[in-house]
Amino acid sequence: MENVQDPAETTAFFEKFRPLVVASGHCEIVIAPPFTNLAAAVAAVQGTAIHIGAQNIAWAKEGAFTGEISGPMIAAAGATHAIVGHSERRQYFGETDETVLNARRLRSNTGSRRLCAWASGWTIAKAAKPKPSWSASFRKASPA
């Protein structure tokens, strides 16, 4: 949902998107708009098989972490998924395997599902095979 700036644009996006995927049953569809547009997105997909996710989730359930969005806040907005470990978060905000794993582990406390983005598409395309650290991180984060 690049370049969607406000709730009205989010609603307009889904007006065009919903008909394109109405018959899709072979996969789960999750769209992650900016946090300020989550409520509009949730309303726009009501009654469809489209799920709404947050673009990020804080590694702590609560506390004084200015600007971070916690799992309960995401759930209150109606989103059911959250992206964890996106390459932009790692590159620009210094997220590490440890912070990603902490956010991933909060799943059981908040009920939201996580979309783990261990590497960007560009990184995977450039690599002959995934780095061992990605596999190890994924194993650590996977529920037992």
C-alpha positions as CSV (number, residue, x, y, z in Angstrom):
1,M,0.0,0.0,0.0
2,E,2.7,2.5,-0.9
3,N,1.7,6.1,-1.2
4,V,-1.6,5.7,0.6
5,Q,-1.6,8.8,2.8
6,D,-5.0,8.9,4.6
7,P,-8.0,6.9,5.5
8,A,-10.0,8.1,2.5
9,E,-7.3,6.9,0.1
10,T,-7.2,3.6,2.0
11,T,-10.9,3.2,1.5
12,A,-10.6,4.1,-2.2
13,F,-7.8,1.5,-2.6
14,F,-9.9,-1.3,-1.2
15,E,-12.9,-0.3,-3.4
16,K,-10.6,-1.2,-6.4
17,F,-8.8,-4.1,-4.7
18,R,-11.7,-6.1,-3.4
19,P,-13.1,-7.1,-6.7
20,L,-9.7,-8.3,-7.9
21,V,-9.4,-10.9,-5.1
22,V,-13.0,-11.8,-4.4
23,A,-12.6,-15.3,-5.8
24,S,-9.1,-16.0,-4.4
25,G,-9.2,-19.0,-2.2
26,H,-5.8,-20.5,-2.7
27,C,-4.0,-18.1,-0.4
28,E,-4.4,-15.8,2.6
29,I,-4.4,-12.1,1.7
30,V,-3.0,-9.7,4.2
31,I,-2.6,-5.9,3.5
32,A,-0.6,-3.7,5.9
33,P,-1.5,0.0,5.6
34,P,0.0,2.7,7.8
35,F,-1.2,2.5,11.4
36,T,-3.3,5.7,11.1
37,N,-5.3,3.9,8.4
38,L,-5.9,0.6,10.1
39,A,-9.4,1.3,11.2
40,A,-10.4,2.5,7.7
41,A,-8.8,-0.6,6.2
42,V,-10.6,-2.9,8.6
43,A,-13.9,-1.3,7.8
44,A,-13.2,-1.5,4.1
45,V,-12.6,-5.3,4.1
46,Q,-15.5,-6.2,6.5
47,G,-17.2,-9.3,5.2
48,T,-14.3,-10.4,2.9
49,A,-11.5,-12.8,3.3
50,I,-8.9,-10.0,3.3
51,H,-7.0,-9.6,6.5
52,I,-5.4,-6.3,7.8
53,G,-2.0,-6.2,9.4
54,A,0.2,-3.6,11.0
55,Q,3.4,-2.6,9.3
56,N,5.3,-3.0,12.6
57,I,4.7,-4.1,16.2
58,A,6.6,-3.0,19.3
59,W,8.7,-5.6,21.1
60,A,7.0,-4.7,24.4
61,K,3.4,-5.2,25.3
62,E,3.2,-1.9,27.2
63,G,5.4,0.8,28.6
64,A,6.9,4.2,27.8
65,F,8.1,3.6,24.3
66,T,7.1,6.8,22.5
67,G,6.0,6.3,19.0
68,E,5.9,2.5,19.1
69,I,2.7,0.6,18.5
70,S,1.9,-2.3,20.8
71,G,0.1,-5.5,20.0
72,P,-3.0,-4.4,22.1
73,M,-3.1,-1.1,20.2
74,I,-3.0,-3.0,16.9
75,A,-5.7,-5.4,18.0
76,A,-7.9,-2.5,19.2
77,A,-7.7,-1.0,15.7
78,G,-9.0,-4.4,14.4
79,A,-5.9,-5.7,12.7
80,T,-5.2,-9.4,12.9
81,H,-1.6,-9.5,11.6
82,A,1.7,-7.6,12.0
83,I,4.9,-7.5,10.1
84,V,8.0,-8.4,12.2
85,G,11.5,-7.9,11.0
86,H,11.0,-6.0,7.8
87,S,14.2,-5.1,6.1
88,E,13.5,-1.4,6.3
89,R,13.1,-1.6,10.1
90,R,16.4,-3.4,10.3
91,Q,18.2,-1.0,8.0
92,Y,16.8,2.4,9.2
93,F,15.8,1.7,12.8
94,G,18.5,-0.8,13.8
95,E,16.2,-3.7,14.6
96,T,18.1,-6.9,15.4
97,D,17.3,-10.6,15.6
98,E,16.8,-10.1,19.3
99,T,14.2,-7.3,18.9
100,V,12.5,-9.2,16.1
101,L,12.3,-12.3,18.2
102,N,10.9,-10.4,21.2
103,A,8.1,-8.9,19.0
104,R,7.5,-12.4,17.5
105,R,7.1,-13.9,20.9
106,L,4.4,-11.4,21.9
107,R,2.0,-13.2,19.6
108,S,0.7,-15.4,22.4
109,N,0.0,-12.3,24.5
110,T,-1.9,-10.3,21.9
111,G,-3.5,-12.9,19.6
112,S,-2.3,-11.3,16.4
113,R,-0.5,-13.4,13.8
114,R,3.0,-12.4,12.7
115,L,4.3,-12.1,9.2
116,C,8.0,-12.6,9.6
117,A,10.0,-10.7,7.0
118,W,13.5,-12.2,7.6
119,A,14.9,-10.7,4.4
120,S,13.7,-8.4,1.7
121,G,12.9,-9.8,-1.8
122,W,16.0,-8.0,-3.2
123,T,18.2,-9.6,-0.6
124,I,16.9,-13.1,-1.4
125,A,17.1,-12.5,-5.1
126,K,20.8,-11.6,-4.7
127,A,21.7,-14.5,-2.5
128,A,22.3,-18.0,-3.8
129,K,20.7,-19.3,-0.7
130,P,19.4,-17.8,2.5
131,K,22.0,-16.8,5.1
132,P,22.3,-19.4,7.9
133,S,21.4,-16.6,10.4
134,W,18.0,-16.3,8.8
135,S,17.2,-19.9,9.2
136,A,18.5,-19.9,12.8
137,S,16.4,-16.8,13.6
138,F,13.3,-18.4,12.1
139,R,13.8,-21.6,14.1
140,K,14.1,-19.6,17.3
141,A,10.9,-17.6,16.6
142,S,8.8,-20.6,15.5
143,P,6.5,-21.9,18.2
144,A,7.5,-25.2,19.7
